[in-house]
Amino acid sequence: MFIDSGRILGVLGKEPPLMTTREELTVNKARDEWRKLITQGWRRTKPVWEES
C-alpha cells in the first residue's frame, strides 16, 4: 500500500495537486493503518468507475 501526500495548487479542480511524498507500507503496517482508519469512521465505498 502507498500513502501519497501533496499540496493543492491554485484553484481546486483547475490544476492537479502537487505530490510531495510517497510512503510504501508493508502488509502488516497497511493492515494496521486500515484498522486505524475504520476506527476513525472511514468506510469502504463502491467504485465510481467501471472495471474493464
mmCIF file as gemmi writes it, N, C-alpha and C atoms, coordinates in Angstrom:
data_model
loop_
_atom_site.group_PDB
_atom_site.id
_atom_site.type_symbol
_atom_site.label_atom_id
_atom_site.label_alt_id
_atom_site.label_comp_id
_atom_site.label_asym_id
_atom_site.label_entity_id
_atom_site.label_seq_id
_atom_site.pdbx_PDB_ins_code
_atom_site.Cartn_x
_atom_site.Cartn_y
_atom_site.Cartn_z
_atom_site.occupancy
_atom_site.B_iso_or_equiv
_atom_site.pdbx_formal_charge
_atom_site.auth_seq_id
_atom_site.auth_asym_id
_atom_site.pdbx_PDB_model_num
ATOM 1 N N . MET Axp A 1 ? 0.845 -1.159 0 1 0 ? 1 A 1
ATOM 2 C CA . MET Axp A 1 ? 0 0 0 1 0 ? 1 A 1
ATOM 3 C C . MET Axp A 1 ? 0.892 1.223 0 1 0 ? 1 A 1
ATOM 4 N N . PHE Axp A 2 ? 0.45 2.244 -0.724 1 0 ? 2 A 1
ATOM 5 C CA . PHE Axp A 2 ? 1.169 3.514 -0.769 1 0 ? 2 A 1
ATOM 6 C C . PHE Axp A 2 ? 0.297 4.597 -0.159 1 0 ? 2 A 1
ATOM 7 N N . ILE Axp A 3 ? 0.915 5.496 0.58 1 0 ? 3 A 1
ATOM 8 C CA . ILE Axp A 3 ? 0.228 6.676 1.085 1 0 ? 3 A 1
ATOM 9 C C . ILE Axp A 3 ? 0.889 7.876 0.427 1 0 ? 3 A 1
ATOM 10 N N . ASP Axp A 4 ? 0.129 8.572 -0.431 1 0 ? 4 A 1
ATOM 11 C CA . ASP Axp A 4 ? 0.631 9.749 -1.132 1 0 ? 4 A 1
ATOM 12 C C . ASP Axp A 4 ? 0.136 11.005 -0.432 1 0 ? 4 A 1
ATOM 13 N N . SER Axp A 5 ? 0.992 12.007 -0.36 1 0 ? 5 A 1
ATOM 14 C CA . SER Axp A 5 ? 0.629 13.303 0.205 1 0 ? 5 A 1
ATOM 15 C C . SER Axp A 5 ? 0.987 14.371 -0.808 1 0 ? 5 A 1
ATOM 16 N N . GLY Axp A 6 ? 0.282 15.488 -0.74 1 0 ? 6 A 1
ATOM 17 C CA . GLY Axp A 6 ? 0.568 16.558 -1.678 1 0 ? 6 A 1
ATOM 18 C C . GLY Axp A 6 ? -0.02 17.875 -1.241 1 0 ? 6 A 1
ATOM 19 N N . ARG Axp A 7 ? 0.03 18.839 -2.155 1 0 ? 7 A 1
ATOM 20 C CA . ARG Axp A 7 ? -0.499 20.177 -1.904 1 0 ? 7 A 1
ATOM 21 C C . ARG Axp A 7 ? -1.401 20.571 -3.056 1 0 ? 7 A 1
ATOM 22 N N . ILE Axp A 8 ? -2.429 21.33 -2.736 1 0 ? 8 A 1
ATOM 23 C CA . ILE Axp A 8 ? -3.308 21.871 -3.768 1 0 ? 8 A 1
ATOM 24 C C . ILE Axp A 8 ? -2.671 23.153 -4.282 1 0 ? 8 A 1
ATOM 25 N N . LEU Axp A 9 ? -2.604 23.278 -5.597 1 0 ? 9 A 1
ATOM 26 C CA . LEU Axp A 9 ? -2.036 24.469 -6.217 1 0 ? 9 A 1
ATOM 27 C C . LEU Axp A 9 ? -3.154 25.241 -6.915 1 0 ? 9 A 1
ATOM 28 N N . GLY Axp A 10 ? -3.154 26.522 -6.774 1 0 ? 10 A 1
ATOM 29 C CA . GLY Axp A 10 ? -4.142 27.344 -7.456 1 0 ? 10 A 1
ATOM 30 C C . GLY Axp A 10 ? -5.553 27.049 -6.968 1 0 ? 10 A 1
ATOM 31 N N . VAL Axp A 11 ? -6.51 27.118 -7.908 1 0 ? 11 A 1
ATOM 32 C CA . VAL Axp A 11 ? -7.917 26.888 -7.597 1 0 ? 11 A 1
ATOM 33 C C . VAL Axp A 11 ? -8.189 25.395 -7.635 1 0 ? 11 A 1
ATOM 34 N N . LEU Axp A 12 ? -8.883 24.898 -6.603 1 0 ? 12 A 1
ATOM 35 C CA . LEU Axp A 12 ? -9.188 23.469 -6.515 1 0 ? 12 A 1
ATOM 36 C C . LEU Axp A 12 ? -9.921 22.999 -7.767 1 0 ? 12 A 1
ATOM 37 N N . GLY Axp A 13 ? -9.415 21.964 -8.392 1 0 ? 13 A 1
ATOM 38 C CA . GLY Axp A 13 ? -10.037 21.405 -9.58 1 0 ? 13 A 1
ATOM 39 C C . GLY Axp A 13 ? -9.517 21.969 -10.882 1 0 ? 13 A 1
ATOM 40 N N . LYS Axp A 14 ? -8.838 23.095 -10.843 1 0 ? 14 A 1
ATOM 41 C CA . LYS Axp A 14 ? -8.31 23.703 -12.074 1 0 ? 14 A 1
ATOM 42 C C . LYS Axp A 14 ? -6.936 23.152 -12.432 1 0 ? 14 A 1
ATOM 43 N N . GLU Axp A 15 ? -6.172 22.795 -11.4 1 0 ? 15 A 1
ATOM 44 C CA . GLU Axp A 15 ? -4.832 22.251 -11.614 1 0 ? 15 A 1
ATOM 45 C C . GLU Axp A 15 ? -4.676 20.985 -10.793 1 0 ? 15 A 1
ATOM 46 N N . PRO Axp A 16 ? -3.9 20.019 -11.279 1 0 ? 16 A 1
ATOM 47 C CA . PRO Axp A 16 ? -3.683 18.807 -10.488 1 0 ? 16 A 1
ATOM 48 C C . PRO Axp A 16 ? -2.865 19.121 -9.236 1 0 ? 16 A 1
ATOM 49 N N . PRO Axp A 17 ? -3.057 18.355 -8.16 1 0 ? 17 A 1
ATOM 50 C CA . PRO Axp A 17 ? -2.265 18.596 -6.953 1 0 ? 17 A 1
ATOM 51 C C . PRO Axp A 17 ? -0.794 18.249 -7.183 1 0 ? 17 A 1
ATOM 52 N N . LEU Axp A 18 ? 0.061 18.868 -6.409 1 0 ? 18 A 1
ATOM 53 C CA . LEU Axp A 18 ? 1.497 18.582 -6.459 1 0 ? 18 A 1
ATOM 54 C C . LEU Axp A 18 ? 1.789 17.504 -5.432 1 0 ? 18 A 1
ATOM 55 N N . MET Axp A 19 ? 2.194 16.326 -5.878 1 0 ? 19 A 1
ATOM 56 C CA . MET Axp A 19 ? 2.509 15.228 -4.966 1 0 ? 19 A 1
ATOM 57 C C . MET Axp A 19 ? 3.881 15.498 -4.348 1 0 ? 19 A 1
ATOM 58 N N . THR Axp A 20 ? 3.931 15.437 -3.012 1 0 ? 20 A 1
ATOM 59 C CA . THR Axp A 20 ? 5.181 15.769 -2.331 1 0 ? 20 A 1
ATOM 60 C C . THR Axp A 20 ? 5.872 14.561 -1.723 1 0 ? 20 A 1
ATOM 61 N N . THR Axp A 21 ? 5.114 13.578 -1.25 1 0 ? 21 A 1
ATOM 62 C CA . THR Axp A 21 ? 5.736 12.395 -0.655 1 0 ? 21 A 1
ATOM 63 C C . THR Axp A 21 ? 4.954 11.138 -1.006 1 0 ? 21 A 1
ATOM 64 N N . ARG Axp A 22 ? 5.632 10.025 -0.971 1 0 ? 22 A 1
ATOM 65 C CA . ARG Axp A 22 ? 5.002 8.716 -1.137 1 0 ? 22 A 1
ATOM 66 C C . ARG Axp A 22 ? 5.646 7.768 -0.144 1 0 ? 22 A 1
ATOM 67 N N . GLU Axp A 23 ? 4.801 7.126 0.673 1 0 ? 23 A 1
ATOM 68 C CA . GLU Axp A 23 ? 5.287 6.177 1.678 1 0 ? 23 A 1
ATOM 69 C C . GLU Axp A 23 ? 4.754 4.789 1.319 1 0 ? 23 A 1
ATOM 70 N N . GLU Axp A 24 ? 5.646 3.822 1.23 1 0 ? 24 A 1
ATOM 71 C CA . GLU Axp A 24 ? 5.241 2.44 0.954 1 0 ? 24 A 1
ATOM 72 C C . GLU Axp A 24 ? 5.183 1.678 2.276 1 0 ? 24 A 1
ATOM 73 N N . LEU Axp A 25 ? 4.026 1.048 2.535 1 0 ? 25 A 1
ATOM 74 C CA . LEU Axp A 25 ? 3.848 0.309 3.773 1 0 ? 25 A 1
ATOM 75 C C . LEU Axp A 25 ? 3.949 -1.195 3.525 1 0 ? 25 A 1
ATOM 76 N N . THR Axp A 26 ? 4.496 -1.892 4.498 1 0 ? 26 A 1
ATOM 77 C CA . THR Axp A 26 ? 4.494 -3.35 4.437 1 0 ? 26 A 1
ATOM 78 C C . THR Axp A 26 ? 3.059 -3.836 4.645 1 0 ? 26 A 1
ATOM 79 N N . VAL Axp A 27 ? 2.813 -5.091 4.379 1 0 ? 27 A 1
ATOM 80 C CA . VAL Axp A 27 ? 1.472 -5.645 4.516 1 0 ? 27 A 1
ATOM 81 C C . VAL Axp A 27 ? 0.947 -5.467 5.936 1 0 ? 27 A 1
ATOM 82 N N . ASN Axp A 28 ? 1.748 -5.78 6.928 1 0 ? 28 A 1
ATOM 83 C CA . ASN Axp A 28 ? 1.303 -5.658 8.316 1 0 ? 28 A 1
ATOM 84 C C . ASN Axp A 28 ? 1.015 -4.206 8.701 1 0 ? 28 A 1
ATOM 85 N N . LYS Axp A 29 ? 1.861 -3.278 8.279 1 0 ? 29 A 1
ATOM 86 C CA . LYS Axp A 29 ? 1.615 -1.867 8.591 1 0 ? 29 A 1
ATOM 87 C C . LYS Axp A 29 ? 0.392 -1.355 7.841 1 0 ? 29 A 1
ATOM 88 N N . ALA Axp A 30 ? 0.174 -1.825 6.619 1 0 ? 30 A 1
ATOM 89 C CA . ALA Axp A 30 ? -1.011 -1.43 5.857 1 0 ? 30 A 1
ATOM 90 C C . ALA Axp A 30 ? -2.278 -1.924 6.55 1 0 ? 30 A 1
ATOM 91 N N . ARG Axp A 31 ? -2.24 -3.134 7.082 1 0 ? 31 A 1
ATOM 92 C CA . ARG Axp A 31 ? -3.397 -3.656 7.823 1 0 ? 31 A 1
ATOM 93 C C . ARG Axp A 31 ? -3.649 -2.832 9.074 1 0 ? 31 A 1
ATOM 94 N N . ASP Axp A 32 ? -2.598 -2.453 9.779 1 0 ? 32 A 1
ATOM 95 C CA . ASP Axp A 32 ? -2.751 -1.614 10.963 1 0 ? 32 A 1
ATOM 96 C C . ASP Axp A 32 ? -3.358 -0.254 10.587 1 0 ? 32 A 1
ATOM 97 N N . GLU Axp A 33 ? -2.882 0.32 9.493 1 0 ? 33 A 1
ATOM 98 C CA . GLU Axp A 33 ? -3.406 1.609 9.032 1 0 ? 33 A 1
ATOM 99 C C . GLU Axp A 33 ? -4.89 1.488 8.665 1 0 ? 33 A 1
ATOM 100 N N . TRP Axp A 34 ? -5.269 0.398 7.998 1 0 ? 34 A 1
ATOM 101 C CA . TRP Axp A 34 ? -6.666 0.162 7.635 1 0 ? 34 A 1
ATOM 102 C C . TRP Axp A 34 ? -7.541 0.088 8.888 1 0 ? 34 A 1
ATOM 103 N N . ARG Axp A 35 ? -7.089 -0.65 9.885 1 0 ? 35 A 1
ATOM 104 C CA . ARG Axp A 35 ? -7.851 -0.761 11.142 1 0 ? 35 A 1
ATOM 105 C C . ARG Axp A 35 ? -8.008 0.612 11.806 1 0 ? 35 A 1
ATOM 106 N N . LYS Axp A 36 ? -6.944 1.401 11.769 1 0 ? 36 A 1
ATOM 107 C CA . LYS Axp A 36 ? -6.988 2.734 12.362 1 0 ? 36 A 1
ATOM 108 C C . LYS Axp A 36 ? -8.014 3.613 11.646 1 0 ? 36 A 1
ATOM 109 N N . LEU Axp A 37 ? -8.033 3.568 10.326 1 0 ? 37 A 1
ATOM 110 C CA . LEU Axp A 37 ? -8.986 4.37 9.561 1 0 ? 37 A 1
ATOM 111 C C . LEU Axp A 37 ? -10.421 3.944 9.848 1 0 ? 37 A 1
ATOM 112 N N . ILE Axp A 38 ? -10.666 2.642 9.939 1 0 ? 38 A 1
ATOM 113 C CA . ILE Axp A 38 ? -12.014 2.136 10.221 1 0 ? 38 A 1
ATOM 114 C C . ILE Axp A 38 ? -12.481 2.621 11.599 1 0 ? 38 A 1
ATOM 115 N N . THR Axp A 39 ? -11.586 2.599 12.596 1 0 ? 39 A 1
ATOM 116 C CA . THR Axp A 39 ? -11.982 3.057 13.931 1 0 ? 39 A 1
ATOM 117 C C . THR Axp A 39 ? -12.229 4.565 13.964 1 0 ? 39 A 1
ATOM 118 N N . GLN Axp A 40 ? -11.656 5.301 13.003 1 0 ? 40 A 1
ATOM 119 C CA . GLN Axp A 40 ? -11.88 6.747 12.922 1 0 ? 40 A 1
ATOM 120 C C . GLN Axp A 40 ? -13.15 7.09 12.151 1 0 ? 40 A 1
ATOM 121 N N . GLY Axp A 41 ? -13.866 6.047 11.661 1 0 ? 41 A 1
ATOM 122 C CA . GLY Axp A 41 ? -15.12 6.312 10.964 1 0 ? 41 A 1
ATOM 123 C C . GLY Axp A 41 ? -15.068 6.191 9.452 1 0 ? 41 A 1
ATOM 124 N N . TRP Axp A 42 ? -13.906 5.891 8.883 1 0 ? 42 A 1
ATOM 125 C CA . TRP Axp A 42 ? -13.825 5.702 7.44 1 0 ? 42 A 1
ATOM 126 C C . TRP Axp A 42 ? -14.61 4.451 7.078 1 0 ? 42 A 1
ATOM 127 N N . ARG Axp A 43 ? -15.187 4.433 5.884 1 0 ? 43 A 1
ATOM 128 C CA . ARG Axp A 43 ? -15.949 3.29 5.407 1 0 ? 43 A 1
ATOM 129 C C . ARG Axp A 43 ? -15.557 2.946 3.981 1 0 ? 43 A 1
ATOM 130 N N . ARG Axp A 44 ? -15.64 1.667 3.659 1 0 ? 44 A 1
ATOM 131 C CA . ARG Axp A 44 ? -15.394 1.215 2.292 1 0 ? 44 A 1
ATOM 132 C C . ARG Axp A 44 ? -16.562 1.68 1.428 1 0 ? 44 A 1
ATOM 133 N N . THR Axp A 45 ? -16.285 2.16 0.241 1 0 ? 45 A 1
ATOM 134 C CA . THR Axp A 45 ? -17.331 2.599 -0.68 1 0 ? 45 A 1
ATOM 135 C C . THR Axp A 45 ? -17.284 1.772 -1.953 1 0 ? 45 A 1
ATOM 136 N N . LYS Axp A 46 ? -18.352 1.844 -2.711 1 0 ? 46 A 1
ATOM 137 C CA . LYS Axp A 46 ? -18.381 1.155 -4.005 1 0 ? 46 A 1
ATOM 138 C C . LYS Axp A 46 ? -17.592 1.983 -5.017 1 0 ? 46 A 1
ATOM 139 N N . PRO Axp A 47 ? -16.945 1.318 -5.979 1 0 ? 47 A 1
ATOM 140 C CA . PRO Axp A 47 ? -16.199 2.065 -7.009 1 0 ? 47 A 1
ATOM 141 C C . PRO Axp A 47 ? -17.147 2.949 -7.819 1 0 ? 47 A 1
ATOM 142 N N . VAL Axp A 48 ? -16.675 4.119 -8.234 1 0 ? 48 A 1
ATOM 143 C CA . VAL Axp A 48 ? -17.48 5.014 -9.064 1 0 ? 48 A 1
ATOM 144 C C . VAL Axp A 48 ? -17.112 4.88 -10.538 1 0 ? 48 A 1
ATOM 145 N N . TRP Axp A 49 ? -16.221 3.968 -10.846 1 0 ? 49 A 1
ATOM 146 C CA . TRP Axp A 49 ? -15.831 3.724 -12.222 1 0 ? 49 A 1
ATOM 147 C C . TRP Axp A 49 ? -16.142 2.271 -12.553 1 0 ? 49 A 1
ATOM 148 N N . GLU Axp A 50 ? -16.159 1.982 -13.821 1 0 ? 50 A 1
ATOM 149 C CA . GLU Axp A 50 ? -16.445 0.615 -14.267 1 0 ? 50 A 1
ATOM 150 C C . GLU Axp A 50 ? -15.138 -0.121 -14.509 1 0 ? 50 A 1
ATOM 151 N N . GLU Axp A 51 ? -15.095 -1.388 -14.113 1 0 ? 51 A 1
ATOM 152 C CA . GLU Axp A 51 ? -13.902 -2.195 -14.393 1 0 ? 51 A 1
ATOM 153 C C . GLU Axp A 51 ? -13.927 -2.639 -15.837 1 0 ? 51 A 1
ATOM 154 N N . SER Axp A 52 ? -12.755 -2.663 -16.458 1 0 ? 52 A 1
ATOM 155 C CA . SER Axp A 52 ? -12.662 -3.049 -17.87 1 0 ? 52 A 1
ATOM 156 C C . SER Axp A 52 ? -12.33 -4.503 -18.003 1 0 ? 52 A 1
